[in-house]
Amino acid sequence: MNIPYTWNDDHGYMFKWVVIVAGFASAVLFITIIYYAR
């Protein structure tokens, strides 16, 4: 029972960082497109 809980907790931690990095990359890409579109 300890292994799935540890994996789930670690997965949630990694998932949070993946969302942060993906959101940051998406924002940078969006700003770049808007900058070159003007």
C-alpha positions as CSV (number, residue, x, y, z in Angstrom):
1,M,0.0,0.0,0.0
2,N,3.0,2.3,0.6
3,I,4.4,2.1,-3.0
4,P,1.2,3.2,-4.9
5,Y,0.8,6.1,-2.4
6,T,4.4,7.2,-2.8
7,W,4.1,6.9,-6.6
8,N,0.8,8.9,-6.6
9,D,2.3,11.6,-4.4
10,D,5.4,11.9,-6.6
11,H,3.3,11.8,-9.7
12,G,1.2,14.7,-8.4
13,Y,4.4,16.6,-7.6
14,M,5.8,16.0,-11.1
15,F,2.4,16.8,-12.7
16,K,2.4,20.2,-11.0
17,W,5.8,21.0,-12.4
18,V,4.8,19.7,-15.9
19,V,1.7,22.0,-15.8
20,I,3.9,25.0,-14.7
21,V,6.5,24.4,-17.4
22,A,3.9,23.8,-20.1
23,G,2.0,26.9,-19.1
24,F,5.2,29.0,-19.1
25,A,6.3,27.6,-22.5
26,S,2.8,28.2,-23.9
27,A,2.8,31.8,-22.7
28,V,6.2,32.5,-24.2
29,L,5.1,31.0,-27.5
30,F,1.9,33.0,-27.5
31,I,3.8,36.3,-26.7
32,T,6.4,35.4,-29.5
33,I,3.6,34.9,-32.0
34,I,1.8,38.1,-31.0
35,Y,5.1,40.0,-31.2
36,Y,5.9,38.7,-34.7
37,A,2.3,39.1,-35.9
38,R,2.3,42.9,-35.4
